[in-house]
Amino acid sequence: MQSVSIFLSMYDRSRRAEVTLPSSVTVGELMEQCQQRWSLPEDSFILRDLGRNRVLLDHETIEEAEIANGAELQIFPLVEGGAA
């Protein structure tokens, strides 16, 4: 099993961390850890690979999402919009 070192940050850069994790970790598991450690509300954020401008899916592993060493992943709020 390989390990990947990445940078995680909030969309507003209020929080930032460098982490090393197994490539078998899913995006959903990574988001759960961020929500717990940074006290984020559940189900209201997505994770994006800034270098590739790609939204990551919860069921993808780090390996399946092709996240490279040194990649910067950013947590963005889900914004719902619409007209009344």
Phi and psi in degrees as a GROMACS rama.xvg file:
@    title "Ramachandran Plot"
@    xaxis  label "Phi"
@    yaxis  label "Psi"
@TYPE xy
-91.8129  157.72  GLN-2
-112.598  150.959  SER-3
-129.979  133.386  VAL-4
-102.2  125.221  SER-5
-134.224  166.912  ILE-6
-109.835  131.673  PHE-7
-114.341  139.302  LEU-8
-149.856  159.429  SER-9
-79.7619  157.804  MET-10
-56.6097  -30.635  TYR-11
-96.9337  5.56874  ASP-12
61.5866  21.6319  ARG-13
-71.9286  -23.4832  SER-14
-134.042  144.671  ARG-15
-152.639  140.729  ARG-16
-149.693  146.665  ALA-17
-104.035  127.086  GLU-18
-131.351  150.757  VAL-19
-119.255  127.054  THR-20
-144.408  159.138  LEU-21
-66.0498  145.795  PRO-22
-69.2628  -8.64092  SER-23
-85.6344  -6.38895  SER-24
-68.8469  137.828  VAL-25
-85.6553  158.934  THR-26
-59.98  -39.4693  VAL-27
-61.0305  -42.5602  GLY-28
-65.0852  -40.4231  GLU-29
-62.8888  -43.7381  LEU-30
-63.2833  -39.9374  MET-31
-58.8289  -44.3127  GLU-32
-63.2096  -42.0582  GLN-33
-63.6259  -42.2807  CYS-34
-62.1694  -41.5501  GLN-35
-69.2119  -48.6228  GLN-36
-72.5942  -31.7009  ARG-37
-105.76  9.45652  TRP-38
51.8668  50.9491  SER-39
-92.1168  148.876  LEU-40
-63.1188  150.229  PRO-41
-75.9502  150.37  GLU-42
55.6784  29.1412  ASP-43
-128.644  16.9952  SER-44
-137.762  153.484  PHE-45
-126.394  162.855  ILE-46
-114.165  134.69  LEU-47
-129.156  137.517  ARG-48
-85.125  108.258  ASP-49
-63.6159  -39.7937  LEU-50
-63.7545  -33.0179  GLY-51
-107.428  0.420904  ARG-52
49.0213  54.9003  ASN-53
-131.882  131.995  ARG-54
-78.0889  133.593  VAL-55
-94.4308  141.706  LEU-56
-93.2746  142.862  LEU-57
-55.1997  -36.8215  ASP-58
-81.5438  -11.6982  HIS-59
-74.1158  141.358  GLU-60
-82.8465  165.66  THR-61
-58.8308  -38.0347  ILE-62
-67.4073  -47.0649  GLU-63
-61.8436  -34.8283  GLU-64
-78.4719  -4.10689  ALA-65
57.3798  45.5974  GLU-66
-80.8394  123.712  ILE-67
-93.577  159.544  ALA-68
-54.8617  136.029  ASN-69
83.8688  0.260815  GLY-70
-64.9526  149.05  ALA-71
-108.19  120.126  GLU-72
-108.176  136.994  LEU-73
-124.322  138.815  GLN-74
-94.0982  123.785  ILE-75
-118.313  144.201  PHE-76
-73.1502  145.597  PRO-77
-79.2228  126.974  LEU-78
-115.123  122.617  VAL-79
-100.445  136.508  GLU-80
-134.362  170.445  GLY-81
162.889  173.117  GLY-82
-110.639  149.567  ALA-83
